[in-house]
Amino acid sequence: MPASPPTRVAIPAIGVDAPLRGVGLGPDGLLGVPPPRAENLAGWFDGGATPGEPGTAVLVGHVDNEAGPAVFFRLGALESGAEVSVAREDGRTAVFTVYAVELHRKESFPGDRVYRDTSRAELRVITCGGGYAEETGYQGNVVAFARLTGVR
């Protein structure tokens, strides 16, 4: 598919149907995230591939916030074979199939494997996960890996 910014993500298996907004890298060089108070908003890394074009597109969102569960609260429960649909500004929808869901500790996060560019259209969906400590936050990240399997 040609490049076209995404507008919405749906993951029916875990009850996600959320708008997307672009996020970049923060001053610390880490991937930005949507505002914490927007519990049903996901981010798309706008410095990378758009969902459906060749390359690795990245979506991020909070697992929870002060009010409770957020957009990717159930991401860790996602299973291989689940469908992720990403609506795009060009009116088309990129359909991805999940092939792995992994939990990684922050200090050993496999950034090269997660963010590595690919020759085909792939998607990564990322949120916080693992244990939580008040002083340090979540100890890890949940990453869903998916590849393009259809276009609507």
N, CA, C and O atoms as a GROMACS GRO file, in nm:
protein
  608
    1MET      N    1   0.084  -0.117   0.000
    1MET     CA    2   0.000   0.000   0.000
    1MET      C    3   0.090   0.124   0.000
    1MET      O    4   0.199   0.122   0.057
    2PRO      N    5   0.044   0.231  -0.063
    2PRO     CA    6   0.121   0.356  -0.054
    2PRO      C    7   0.106   0.417   0.085
    2PRO      O    8   0.018   0.378   0.162
    3ALA      N    9   0.192   0.511   0.117
    3ALA     CA   10   0.186   0.577   0.247
    3ALA      C   11   0.056   0.655   0.263
    3ALA      O   12   0.010   0.721   0.170
    4SER      N   13  -0.002   0.646   0.382
    4SER     CA   14  -0.121   0.724   0.418
    4SER      C   15  -0.132   0.721   0.569
    4SER      O   16  -0.136   0.612   0.627
    5PRO      N   17  -0.138   0.836   0.635
    5PRO     CA   18  -0.145   0.838   0.782
    5PRO      C   19  -0.266   0.762   0.835
    5PRO      O   20  -0.374   0.766   0.775
    6PRO      N   21  -0.249   0.692   0.947
    6PRO     CA   22  -0.360   0.618   1.007
    6PRO      C   23  -0.451   0.710   1.088
    6PRO      O   24  -0.408   0.814   1.139
    7THR      N   25  -0.577   0.671   1.098
    7THR     CA   26  -0.673   0.752   1.173
    7THR      C   27  -0.736   0.677   1.291
    7THR      O   28  -0.781   0.740   1.388
    8ARG      N   29  -0.740   0.544   1.283
    8ARG     CA   30  -0.811   0.466   1.386
    8ARG      C   31  -0.757   0.324   1.388
    8ARG      O   32  -0.718   0.269   1.285
    9VAL      N   33  -0.754   0.264   1.509
    9VAL     CA   34  -0.713   0.125   1.525
    9VAL      C   35  -0.826   0.048   1.592
    9VAL      O   36  -0.892   0.097   1.684
   10ALA      N   37  -0.847  -0.075   1.543
   10ALA     CA   38  -0.947  -0.164   1.603
   10ALA      C   39  -0.883  -0.301   1.625
   10ALA      O   40  -0.820  -0.358   1.535
   11ILE      N   41  -0.899  -0.352   1.746
   11ILE     CA   42  -0.854  -0.487   1.780
   11ILE      C   43  -0.971  -0.554   1.851
   11ILE      O   44  -0.977  -0.554   1.974
   12PRO      N   45  -1.064  -0.611   1.774
   12PRO     CA   46  -1.187  -0.665   1.833
   12PRO      C   47  -1.165  -0.767   1.944
   12PRO      O   48  -1.243  -0.771   2.040
   13ALA      N   49  -1.063  -0.849   1.935
   13ALA     CA   50  -1.039  -0.955   2.034
   13ALA      C   51  -1.019  -0.900   2.175
   13ALA      O   52  -1.043  -0.971   2.273
   14ILE      N   53  -0.974  -0.774   2.187
   14ILE     CA   54  -0.953  -0.716   2.320
   14ILE      C   55  -1.033  -0.587   2.340
   14ILE      O   56  -1.005  -0.510   2.432
   15GLY      N   57  -1.132  -0.564   2.254
   15GLY     CA   58  -1.223  -0.451   2.272
   15GLY      C   59  -1.165  -0.314   2.242
   15GLY      O   60  -1.211  -0.215   2.298
   16VAL      N   61  -1.064  -0.306   2.155
   16VAL     CA   62  -1.005  -0.176   2.120
   16VAL      C   63  -1.071  -0.120   1.995
   16VAL      O   64  -1.084  -0.188   1.894
   17ASP      N   65  -1.112   0.004   2.003
   17ASP     CA   66  -1.159   0.083   1.888
   17ASP      C   67  -1.127   0.227   1.926
   17ASP      O   68  -1.200   0.292   2.000
   18ALA      N   69  -1.014   0.277   1.872
   18ALA     CA   70  -0.963   0.405   1.920
   18ALA      C   71  -0.907   0.491   1.808
   18ALA      O   72  -0.853   0.438   1.710
   19PRO      N   73  -0.919   0.623   1.822
   19PRO     CA   74  -0.854   0.712   1.727
   19PRO      C   75  -0.703   0.708   1.746
   19PRO      O   76  -0.653   0.671   1.852
   20LEU      N   77  -0.631   0.746   1.640
   20LEU     CA   78  -0.485   0.753   1.643
   20LEU      C   79  -0.440   0.896   1.621
   20LEU      O   80  -0.503   0.972   1.548
   21ARG      N   81  -0.329   0.931   1.687
   21ARG     CA   82  -0.267   1.060   1.660
   21ARG      C   83  -0.116   1.038   1.650
   21ARG      O   84  -0.063   0.947   1.713
   22GLY      N   85  -0.050   1.120   1.574
   22GLY     CA   86   0.093   1.106   1.556
   22GLY      C   87   0.170   1.139   1.682
   22GLY      O   88   0.135   1.231   1.755
   23VAL      N   89   0.275   1.062   1.707
   23VAL     CA   90   0.369   1.090   1.815
   23VAL      C   91   0.510   1.078   1.757
   23VAL      O   92   0.532   1.007   1.659
   24GLY      N   93   0.602   1.148   1.817
   24GLY     CA   94   0.741   1.144   1.772
   24GLY      C   95   0.830   1.093   1.882
   24GLY      O   96   0.787   1.021   1.972
   25LEU      N   97   0.955   1.131   1.874
   25LEU     CA   98   1.050   1.098   1.980
   25LEU      C   99   1.058   1.215   2.077
   25LEU      O  100   1.054   1.331   2.036
   26GLY      N  101   1.067   1.183   2.205
   26GLY     CA  102   1.080   1.286   2.307
   26GLY      C  103   1.223   1.338   2.314
   26GLY      O  104   1.311   1.284   2.247
   27PRO      N  105   1.247   1.441   2.394
   27PRO     CA  106   1.382   1.497   2.408
   27PRO      C  107   1.484   1.395   2.457
   27PRO      O  108   1.604   1.410   2.435
   28ASP      N  109   1.434   1.289   2.525
   28ASP     CA  110   1.523   1.184   2.576
   28ASP      C  111   1.552   1.078   2.470
   28ASP      O  112   1.624   0.982   2.496
   29GLY      N  113   1.494   1.096   2.350
   29GLY     CA  114   1.515   1.000   2.242
   29GLY      C  115   1.422   0.880   2.248
   29GLY      O  116   1.430   0.791   2.164
   30LEU      N  117   1.333   0.878   2.347
   30LEU     CA  118   1.238   0.767   2.359
   30LEU      C  119   1.110   0.798   2.282
   30LEU      O  120   1.076   0.914   2.260
   31LEU      N  121   1.042   0.692   2.242
   31LEU     CA  122   0.917   0.705   2.169
   31LEU      C  123   0.813   0.776   2.253
   31LEU      O  124   0.791   0.740   2.369
   32GLY      N  125   0.749   0.878   2.197
   32GLY     CA  126   0.645   0.952   2.266
   32GLY      C  127   0.519   0.869   2.281
   32GLY      O  128   0.504   0.764   2.219
   33VAL      N  129   0.428   0.917   2.364
   33VAL     CA  130   0.300   0.851   2.387
   33VAL      C  131   0.189   0.956   2.390
   33VAL      O  132   0.217   1.074   2.409
   34PRO      N  133   0.065   0.914   2.372
   34PRO     CA  134  -0.046   1.009   2.382
   34PRO      C  135  -0.056   1.065   2.525
   34PRO      O  136   0.002   1.009   2.617
   35PRO      N  137  -0.130   1.174   2.543
   35PRO     CA  138  -0.148   1.229   2.679
   35PRO      C  139  -0.207   1.124   2.773
   35PRO      O  140  -0.299   1.051   2.733
   36PRO      N  141  -0.158   1.113   2.896
   36PRO     CA  142  -0.204   1.009   2.989
   36PRO      C  143  -0.354   1.013   3.018
   36PRO      O  144  -0.414   0.908   3.043
   37ARG      N  145  -0.414   1.130   3.016
   37ARG     CA  146  -0.557   1.139   3.051
   37ARG      C  147  -0.650   1.093   2.939
   37ARG      O  148  -0.769   1.075   2.962
   38ALA      N  149  -0.596   1.074   2.820
   38ALA     CA  150  -0.677   1.029   2.707
   38ALA      C  151  -0.677   0.877   2.704
   38ALA      O  152  -0.598   0.815   2.632
   39GLU      N  153  -0.766   0.816   2.783
   39GLU     CA  154  -0.761   0.671   2.799
   39GLU      C  155  -0.796   0.592   2.674
   39GLU      O  156  -0.758   0.475   2.663
   40ASN      N  157  -0.867   0.651   2.579
   40ASN     CA  158  -0.901   0.577   2.457
   40ASN      C  159  -0.838   0.645   2.334
   40ASN      O  160  -0.906   0.669   2.235
   41LEU      N  161  -0.710   0.674   2.343
   41LEU     CA  162  -0.636   0.734   2.233
   41LEU      C  163  -0.505   0.659   2.219
   41LEU      O  164  -0.435   0.637   2.318
   42ALA      N  165  -0.473   0.620   2.096
   42ALA     CA  166  -0.346   0.553   2.069
   42ALA      C  167  -0.260   0.645   1.984
   42ALA      O  168  -0.310   0.736   1.918
   43GLY      N  169  -0.131   0.620   1.986
   43GLY     CA  170  -0.037   0.699   1.907
   43GLY      C  171   0.025   0.616   1.797
   43GLY      O  172   0.039   0.495   1.809
   44TRP      N  173   0.061   0.684   1.689
   44TRP     CA  174   0.133   0.622   1.578
   44TRP      C  175   0.264   0.698   1.565
   44TRP      O  176   0.264   0.821   1.558
   45PHE      N  177   0.378   0.626   1.560
   45PHE     CA  178   0.507   0.690   1.543
   45PHE      C  179   0.515   0.746   1.403
   45PHE      O  180   0.532   0.673   1.306
   46ASP      N  181   0.501   0.880   1.393
   46ASP     CA  182   0.493   0.945   1.262
   46ASP      C  183   0.629   0.967   1.197
   46ASP      O  184   0.638   1.030   1.091
   47GLY      N  185   0.734   0.915   1.258
   47GLY     CA  186   0.866   0.920   1.197
   47GLY      C  187   0.901   0.790   1.126
   47GLY      O  188   1.013   0.774   1.078
   48GLY      N  189   0.806   0.699   1.119
   48GLY     CA  190   0.829   0.569   1.057
   48GLY      C  191   0.726   0.540   0.948
   48GLY      O  192   0.661   0.630   0.896
   49ALA      N  193   0.714   0.413   0.916
   49ALA     CA  194   0.620   0.370   0.813
   49ALA      C  195   0.476   0.394   0.857
   49ALA      O  196   0.444   0.390   0.976
   50THR      N  197   0.390   0.419   0.759
   50THR     CA  198   0.247   0.424   0.788
   50THR      C  199   0.194   0.281   0.780
   50THR      O  200   0.245   0.202   0.700
   51PRO      N  201   0.094   0.245   0.859
   51PRO     CA  202   0.044   0.109   0.856
   51PRO      C  203  -0.005   0.069   0.715
   51PRO      O  204  -0.090   0.134   0.655
   52GLY      N  205   0.052  -0.040   0.666
   52GLY     CA  206   0.015  -0.093   0.536
   52GLY      C  207   0.123  -0.075   0.430
   52GLY      O  208   0.127  -0.151   0.334
   53GLU      N  209   0.211   0.025   0.446
   53GLU     CA  210   0.319   0.040   0.349
   53GLU      C  211   0.436  -0.048   0.394
   53GLU      O  212   0.443  -0.085   0.512
   54PRO      N  213   0.528  -0.083   0.304
   54PRO     CA  214   0.643  -0.164   0.344
   54PRO      C  215   0.720  -0.096   0.458
   54PRO      O  216   0.744   0.025   0.455
   55GLY      N  217   0.758  -0.175   0.556
   55GLY     CA  218   0.829  -0.124   0.672
   55GLY      C  219   0.755  -0.159   0.799
   55GLY      O  220   0.652  -0.227   0.797
   56THR      N  221   0.809  -0.113   0.910
   56THR     CA  222   0.750  -0.143   1.040
   56THR      C  223   0.679  -0.020   1.094
   56THR      O  224   0.743   0.080   1.127
   57ALA      N  225   0.548  -0.027   1.103
   57ALA     CA  226   0.467   0.080   1.163
   57ALA      C  227   0.452   0.050   1.312
   57ALA      O  228   0.441  -0.066   1.352
   58VAL      N  229   0.454   0.154   1.393
   58VAL     CA  230   0.450   0.137   1.538
   58VAL      C  231   0.333   0.215   1.598
   58VAL      O  232   0.318   0.335   1.574
   59LEU      N  233   0.250   0.145   1.677
   59LEU     CA  234   0.141   0.206   1.752
   59LEU      C  235   0.173   0.193   1.901
   59LEU      O  236   0.222   0.090   1.945
   60VAL      N  237   0.143   0.298   1.978
   60VAL     CA  238   0.167   0.296   2.122
   60VAL      C  239   0.045   0.349   2.195
   60VAL      O  240  -0.032   0.427   2.140
   61GLY      N  241   0.029   0.305   2.318
   61GLY     CA  242  -0.081   0.355   2.399
   61GLY      C  243  -0.062   0.314   2.543
   61GLY      O  244   0.017   0.224   2.574
   62HIS      N  245  -0.134   0.379   2.630
   62HIS     CA  246  -0.123   0.351   2.773
   62HIS      C  247  -0.199   0.224   2.810
   62HIS      O  248  -0.299   0.188   2.748
   63VAL      N  249  -0.147   0.156   2.912
   63VAL     CA  250  -0.216   0.040   2.967
   63VAL      C  251  -0.321   0.087   3.069
   63VAL      O  252  -0.428   0.027   3.081
   64ASP      N  253  -0.288   0.194   3.140
   64ASP     CA  254  -0.382   0.252   3.236
   64ASP      C  255  -0.340   0.397   3.265
   64ASP      O  256  -0.237   0.445   3.217
   65ASN      N  257  -0.423   0.463   3.344
   65ASN     CA  258  -0.391   0.598   3.390
   65ASN      C  259  -0.458   0.617   3.526
   65ASN      O  260  -0.507   0.520   3.584
   66GLU      N  261  -0.460   0.737   3.577
   66GLU     CA  262  -0.517   0.761   3.710
   66GLU      C  263  -0.664   0.721   3.720
   66GLU      O  264  -0.712   0.688   3.828
   67ALA      N  265  -0.734   0.724   3.608
   67ALA     CA  266  -0.877   0.692   3.609
   67ALA      C  267  -0.905   0.542   3.598
   67ALA      O  268  -1.016   0.497   3.625
   68GLY      N  269  -0.804   0.463   3.558
   68GLY     CA  270  -0.824   0.319   3.543
   68GLY      C  271  -0.766   0.268   3.413
   68GLY      O  272  -0.670   0.324   3.362
   69PRO      N  273  -0.824   0.160   3.358
   69PRO     CA  274  -0.773   0.100   3.235
   69PRO      C  275  -0.774   0.198   3.118
   69PRO      O  276  -0.864   0.281   3.106
   70ALA      N  277  -0.673   0.186   3.032
   70ALA     CA  278  -0.663   0.272   2.913
   70ALA      C  279  -0.668   0.185   2.787
   70ALA      O  280  -0.696   0.066   2.794
   71VAL      N  281  -0.640   0.246   2.673
   71VAL     CA  282  -0.662   0.186   2.542
   71VAL      C  283  -0.603   0.047   2.524
   71VAL      O  284  -0.670  -0.041   2.469
   72PHE      N  285  -0.480   0.023   2.570
   72PHE     CA  286  -0.418  -0.108   2.547
   72PHE      C  287  -0.409  -0.190   2.675
   72PHE      O  288  -0.315  -0.268   2.693
   73PHE      N  289  -0.508  -0.174   2.764
   73PHE     CA  290  -0.512  -0.245   2.892
   73PHE      C  291  -0.506  -0.397   2.873
   73PHE      O  292  -0.442  -0.466   2.952
   74ARG      N  293  -0.570  -0.447   2.772
   74ARG     CA  294  -0.577  -0.593   2.752
   74ARG      C  295  -0.480  -0.645   2.646
   74ARG      O  296  -0.492  -0.759   2.603
   75LEU      N  297  -0.382  -0.563   2.604
   75LEU     CA  298  -0.290  -0.605   2.498
   75LEU      C  299  -0.217  -0.734   2.533
   75LEU      O  300  -0.195  -0.818   2.444
   76GLY      N  301  -0.179  -0.754   2.657
   76GLY     CA  302  -0.109  -0.875   2.697
   76GLY      C  303  -0.192  -1.001   2.683
   76GLY      O  304  -0.137  -1.111   2.681
   77ALA      N  305  -0.324  -0.988   2.672
   77ALA     CA  306  -0.414  -1.103   2.655
   77ALA      C  307  -0.436  -1.138   2.508
   77ALA      O  308  -0.500  -1.238   2.476
   78LEU      N  309  -0.382  -1.055   2.418
   78LEU     CA  310  -0.398  -1.080   2.274
   78LEU      C  311  -0.328  -1.209   2.237
   78LEU      O  312  -0.223  -1.242   2.294
   79GLU      N  313  -0.383  -1.283   2.142
   79GLU     CA  314  -0.324  -1.410   2.101
   79GLU      C  315  -0.289  -1.408   1.953
   79GLU      O  316  -0.344  -1.330   1.875
   80SER      N  317  -0.196  -1.495   1.917
   80SER     CA  318  -0.160  -1.511   1.776
   80SER      C  319  -0.286  -1.543   1.696
   80SER      O  320  -0.372  -1.619   1.741
   81GLY      N  321  -0.295  -1.485   1.578
   81GLY     CA  322  -0.412  -1.504   1.493
   81GLY      C  323  -0.515  -1.394   1.504
   81GLY      O  324  -0.604  -1.386   1.420
   82ALA      N  325  -0.504  -1.310   1.606
   82ALA     CA  326  -0.599  -1.199   1.623
   82ALA      C  327  -0.578  -1.096   1.513
   82ALA      O  328  -0.468  -1.082   1.459
   83GLU      N  329  -0.683  -1.024   1.480
   83GLU     CA  330  -0.680  -0.923   1.374
   83GLU      C  331  -0.668  -0.783   1.433
   83GLU      O  332  -0.732  -0.750   1.532
   84VAL      N  333  -0.585  -0.702   1.369
   84VAL     CA  334  -0.571  -0.561   1.402
   84VAL      C  335  -0.600  -0.483   1.274
   84VAL      O  336  -0.532  -0.502   1.174
   85SER      N  337  -0.700  -0.398   1.276
   85SER     CA  338  -0.737  -0.318   1.159
   85SER      C  339  -0.699  -0.173   1.184
   85SER      O  340  -0.728  -0.117   1.289
   86VAL      N  341  -0.634  -0.112   1.084
   86VAL     CA  342  -0.594   0.027   1.096
   86VAL      C  343  -0.654   0.106   0.980
   86VAL      O  344  -0.616   0.088   0.865
   87ALA      N  345  -0.750   0.194   1.013
   87ALA     CA  346  -0.810   0.280   0.912
   87ALA      C  347  -0.711   0.391   0.877
   87ALA      O  348  -0.637   0.438   0.964
   88ARG      N  349  -0.709   0.432   0.750
   88ARG     CA  350  -0.612   0.529   0.702
   88ARG      C  351  -0.683   0.647   0.636
   88ARG      O  352  -0.799   0.637   0.596
   89GLU      N  353  -0.612   0.760   0.625
   89GLU     CA  354  -0.670   0.880   0.565
   89GLU      C  355  -0.715   0.858   0.422
   89GLU      O  356  -0.807   0.927   0.376
   90ASP      N  357  -0.655   0.765   0.348
   90ASP     CA  358  -0.693   0.741   0.209
   90ASP      C  359  -0.821   0.659   0.195
   90ASP      O  360  -0.861   0.625   0.084
   91GLY      N  361  -0.887   0.628   0.308
   91GLY     CA  362  -1.013   0.556   0.305
   91GLY      C  363  -0.997   0.404   0.305
   91GLY      O  364  -1.097   0.332   0.311
   92ARG      N  365  -0.876   0.356   0.298
   92ARG     CA  366  -0.850   0.212   0.300
   92ARG      C  367  -0.818   0.168   0.443
   92ARG      O  368  -0.780   0.249   0.527
   93THR      N  369  -0.835   0.040   0.468
   93THR     CA  370  -0.803  -0.017   0.599
   93THR      C  371  -0.699  -0.126   0.581
   93THR      O  372  -0.719  -0.220   0.503
   94ALA      N  373  -0.588  -0.114   0.652
   94ALA     CA  374  -0.484  -0.217   0.653
   94ALA      C  375  -0.520  -0.319   0.760
   94ALA      O  376  -0.542  -0.283   0.876
   95VAL      N  377  -0.525  -0.445   0.721
   95VAL     CA  378  -0.560  -0.552   0.814
   95VAL      C  379  -0.436  -0.636   0.843
   95VAL      O  380  -0.372  -0.689   0.752
   96PHE      N  381  -0.403  -0.647   0.971
   96PHE     CA  382  -0.285  -0.720   1.016
   96PHE      C  383  -0.328  -0.841   1.098
   96PHE      O  384  -0.433  -0.840   1.162
   97THR      N  385  -0.246  -0.945   1.095
   97THR     CA  386  -0.267  -1.062   1.178
   97THR      C  387  -0.151  -1.075   1.276
   97THR      O  388  -0.034  -1.073   1.236
   98VAL      N  389  -0.184  -1.088   1.403
   98VAL     CA  390  -0.084  -1.099   1.509
   98VAL      C  391  -0.015  -1.235   1.499
   98VAL      O  392  -0.081  -1.338   1.486
   99TYR      N  393   0.118  -1.235   1.506
   99TYR     CA  394   0.191  -1.361   1.508
   99TYR      C  395   0.271  -1.382   1.636
   99TYR      O  396   0.324  -1.491   1.656
  100ALA      N  397   0.280  -1.283   1.722
  100ALA     CA  398   0.347  -1.300   1.852
  100ALA      C  399   0.308  -1.185   1.945
  100ALA      O  400   0.286  -1.073   1.900
  101VAL      N  401   0.301  -1.216   2.073
  101VAL     CA  402   0.283  -1.114   2.177
  101VAL      C  403   0.386  -1.146   2.285
  101VAL      O  404   0.391  -1.258   2.336
  102GLU      N  405   0.468  -1.047   2.318
  102GLU     CA  406   0.579  -1.070   2.409
  102GLU      C  407   0.584  -0.963   2.517
  102GLU      O  408   0.542  -0.849   2.496
  103LEU      N  409   0.635  -1.001   2.634
  103LEU     CA  410   0.660  -0.908   2.744
  103LEU      C  411   0.810  -0.900   2.763
  103LEU      O  412   0.877  -1.002   2.778
  104HIS      N  413   0.864  -0.777   2.763
  104HIS     CA  414   1.008  -0.755   2.779
  104HIS      C  415   1.034  -0.658   2.892
  104HIS      O  416   0.966  -0.555   2.904
  105ARG      N  417   1.133  -0.690   2.975
  105ARG     CA  418   1.175  -0.597   3.080
  105ARG      C  419   1.236  -0.475   3.012
  105ARG      O  420   1.302  -0.487   2.909
  106LYS      N  421   1.215  -0.358   3.073
  106LYS     CA  422   1.265  -0.233   3.012
  106LYS      C  423   1.416  -0.236   2.991
  106LYS      O  424   1.465  -0.188   2.889
  107GLU      N  425   1.490  -0.291   3.086
  107GLU     CA  426   1.636  -0.290   3.073
  107GLU      C  427   1.689  -0.386   2.967
  107GLU      O  428   1.806  -0.378   2.930
  108SER      N  429   1.605  -0.477   2.918
  108SER     CA  430   1.650  -0.569   2.813
  108SER      C  431   1.555  -0.565   2.692
  108SER      O  432   1.542  -0.664   2.620
  109PHE      N  433   1.491  -0.451   2.672
  109PHE     CA  434   1.397  -0.435   2.561
  109PHE      C  435   1.472  -0.452   2.428
  109PHE      O  436   1.572  -0.385   2.404
  110PRO      N  437   1.424  -0.542   2.341
  110PRO     CA  438   1.493  -0.569   2.215
  110PRO      C  439   1.457  -0.467   2.106
  110PRO      O  440   1.394  -0.501   2.006
  111GLY      N  441   1.498  -0.343   2.126
  111GLY     CA  442   1.462  -0.234   2.036
  111GLY      C  443   1.493  -0.262   1.890
  111GLY      O  444   1.414  -0.231   1.802
  112ASP      N  445   1.608  -0.322   1.864
  112ASP     CA  446   1.645  -0.349   1.726
  112ASP      C  447   1.544  -0.443   1.660
  112ASP      O  448   1.506  -0.421   1.545
  113ARG      N  449   1.503  -0.546   1.730
  113ARG     CA  450   1.407  -0.642   1.674
  113ARG      C  451   1.267  -0.582   1.663
  113ARG      O  452   1.195  -0.610   1.567
  114VAL      N  453   1.229  -0.502   1.761
  114VAL     CA  454   1.095  -0.443   1.762
  114VAL      C  455   1.081  -0.336   1.654
  114VAL      O  456   0.982  -0.334   1.580
  115TYR      N  457   1.179  -0.248   1.645
  115TYR     CA  458   1.168  -0.133   1.555
  115TYR      C  459   1.234  -0.154   1.419
  115TYR      O  460   1.218  -0.071   1.329
  116ARG      N  461   1.306  -0.263   1.401
  116ARG     CA  462   1.378  -0.289   1.277
  116ARG      C  463   1.285  -0.275   1.156
  116ARG      O  464   1.172  -0.324   1.155
  117ASP      N  465   1.337  -0.208   1.056
  117ASP     CA  466   1.262  -0.191   0.932
  117ASP      C  467   1.255  -0.325   0.860
  117ASP      O  468   1.350  -0.404   0.865
  118THR      N  469   1.145  -0.351   0.794
  118THR     CA  470   1.125  -0.476   0.720
  118THR      C  471   1.091  -0.442   0.575
  118THR      O  472   1.052  -0.330   0.543
  119SER      N  473   1.106  -0.540   0.489
  119SER     CA  474   1.075  -0.518   0.348
  119SER      C  475   0.926  -0.534   0.319
  119SER      O  476   0.878  -0.496   0.212
  120ARG      N  477   0.854  -0.589   0.414
  120ARG     CA  478   0.708  -0.603   0.399
  120ARG      C  479   0.639  -0.521   0.506
  120ARG      O  480   0.703  -0.472   0.599
  121ALA      N  481   0.510  -0.505   0.493
  121ALA     CA  482   0.433  -0.425   0.588
  121ALA      C  483   0.411  -0.503   0.718
  121ALA      O  484   0.348  -0.608   0.719
  122GLU      N  485   0.466  -0.448   0.826
  122GLU     CA  486   0.449  -0.508   0.959
  122GLU      C  487   0.399  -0.401   1.055
  122GLU      O  488   0.404  -0.281   1.025
  123LEU      N  489   0.351  -0.446   1.169
  123LEU     CA  490   0.296  -0.357   1.270
  123LEU      C  491   0.344  -0.403   1.407
  123LEU      O  492   0.352  -0.523   1.434
  124ARG      N  493   0.376  -0.307   1.493
  124ARG     CA  494   0.404  -0.334   1.633
  124ARG      C  495   0.307  -0.250   1.715
  124ARG      O  496   0.288  -0.132   1.688
  125VAL      N  497   0.246  -0.313   1.815
  125VAL     CA  498   0.157  -0.243   1.907
  125VAL      C  499   0.221  -0.258   2.045
  125VAL      O  500   0.246  -0.369   2.091
  126ILE      N  501   0.246  -0.144   2.112
  126ILE     CA  502   0.326  -0.145   2.234
  126ILE      C  503   0.255  -0.072   2.347
  126ILE      O  504   0.193   0.033   2.327
  127THR      N  505   0.264  -0.130   2.468
  127THR     CA  506   0.217  -0.066   2.590
  127THR      C  507   0.305  -0.108   2.706
  127THR      O  508   0.392  -0.194   2.691
  128CYS      N  509   0.283  -0.050   2.820
  128CYS     CA  510   0.357  -0.090   2.941
  128CYS      C  511   0.302  -0.222   2.993
  128CYS      O  512   0.189  -0.260   2.963
  129GLY      N  513   0.383  -0.292   3.071
  129GLY     CA  514   0.339  -0.419   3.128
  129GLY      C  515   0.436  -0.470   3.231
  129GLY      O  516   0.533  -0.403   3.266
  130GLY      N  517   0.407  -0.588   3.281
  130GLY     CA  518   0.491  -0.647   3.385
  130GLY      C  519   0.455  -0.589   3.520
  130GLY      O  520   0.349  -0.530   3.538
  131GLY      N  521   0.544  -0.608   3.615
  131GLY     CA  522   0.521  -0.558   3.750
  131GLY      C  523   0.521  -0.406   3.753
  131GLY      O  524   0.573  -0.339   3.664
  132TYR      N  525   0.461  -0.353   3.860
  132TYR     CA  526   0.451  -0.208   3.875
  132TYR      C  527   0.501  -0.168   4.013
  132TYR      O  528   0.467  -0.232   4.113
  133ALA      N  529   0.581  -0.064   4.017
  133ALA     CA  530   0.627  -0.007   4.144
  133ALA      C  531   0.599   0.143   4.141
  133ALA      O  532   0.627   0.210   4.041
  134GLU      N  533   0.544   0.195   4.247
  134GLU     CA  534   0.506   0.337   4.255
  134GLU      C  535   0.622   0.430   4.216
  134GLU      O  536   0.601   0.529   4.146
  135GLU      N  537   0.741   0.399   4.262
  135GLU     CA  538   0.855   0.487   4.237
  135GLU      C  539   0.915   0.475   4.097
  135GLU      O  540   0.976   0.571   4.049
  136THR      N  541   0.899   0.363   4.030
  136THR     CA  542   0.962   0.344   3.898
  136THR      C  543   0.863   0.315   3.786
  136THR      O  544   0.903   0.314   3.670
  137GLY      N  545   0.737   0.291   3.816
  137GLY     CA  546   0.638   0.260   3.714
  137GLY      C  547   0.645   0.114   3.671
  137GLY      O  548   0.691   0.028   3.746
  138TYR      N  549   0.598   0.088   3.551
  138TYR     CA  550   0.597  -0.050   3.500
  138TYR      C  551   0.739  -0.095   3.469
  138TYR      O  552   0.823  -0.016   3.426
  139GLN      N  553   0.764  -0.222   3.492
  139GLN     CA  554   0.897  -0.278   3.473
  139GLN      C  555   0.923  -0.324   3.329
  139GLN      O  556   1.037  -0.354   3.294
  140GLY      N  557   0.820  -0.329   3.248
  140GLY     CA  558   0.839  -0.380   3.112
  140GLY      C  559   0.742  -0.323   3.012
  140GLY      O  560   0.668  -0.229   3.039
  141ASN      N  561   0.746  -0.383   2.894
  141ASN     CA  562   0.656  -0.346   2.785
  141ASN      C  563   0.600  -0.471   2.720
  141ASN      O  564   0.670  -0.572   2.704
  142VAL      N  565   0.473  -0.464   2.684
  142VAL     CA  566   0.408  -0.568   2.605
  142VAL      C  567   0.417  -0.524   2.459
  142VAL      O  568   0.387  -0.409   2.427
  143VAL      N  569   0.458  -0.615   2.372
  143VAL     CA  570   0.469  -0.585   2.229
  143VAL      C  571   0.394  -0.691   2.151
  143VAL      O  572   0.421  -0.810   2.165
  144ALA      N  573   0.300  -0.647   2.068
  144ALA     CA  574   0.232  -0.737   1.975
  144ALA      C  575   0.296  -0.718   1.837
  144ALA      O  576   0.311  -0.605   1.790
  145PHE      N  577   0.333  -0.828   1.774
  145PHE     CA  578   0.394  -0.829   1.641
  145PHE      C  579   0.289  -0.878   1.541
  145PHE      O  580   0.225  -0.981   1.564
  146ALA      N  581   0.271  -0.804   1.432
  146ALA     CA  582   0.170  -0.844   1.332
  146ALA      C  583   0.221  -0.813   1.193
  146ALA      O  584   0.307  -0.727   1.173
  147ARG      N  585   0.165  -0.885   1.094
  147ARG     CA  586   0.201  -0.856   0.954
  147ARG      C  587   0.074  -0.834   0.873
  147ARG      O  588  -0.033  -0.887   0.904
  148LEU      N  589   0.089  -0.755   0.767
  148LEU     CA  590  -0.024  -0.723   0.680
  148LEU      C  591  -0.075  -0.849   0.612
  148LEU      O  592   0.001  -0.924   0.551
  149THR      N  593  -0.207  -0.872   0.623
  149THR     CA  594  -0.268  -0.990   0.562
  149THR      C  595  -0.388  -0.954   0.476
  149THR      O  596  -0.448  -1.042   0.414
  150GLY      N  597  -0.424  -0.826   0.471
  150GLY     CA  598  -0.538  -0.788   0.390
  150GLY      C  599  -0.555  -0.638   0.381
  150GLY      O  600  -0.495  -0.562   0.457
  151VAL      N  601  -0.639  -0.598   0.287
  151VAL     CA  602  -0.671  -0.456   0.267
  151VAL      C  603  -0.821  -0.448   0.241
  151VAL      O  604  -0.876  -0.526   0.162
  152ARG      N  605  -0.886  -0.355   0.307
  152ARG     CA  606  -1.030  -0.333   0.284
  152ARG      C  607  -1.049  -0.190   0.237
  152ARG      O  608  -1.162  -0.148   0.211
   0.00000   0.00000   0.00000
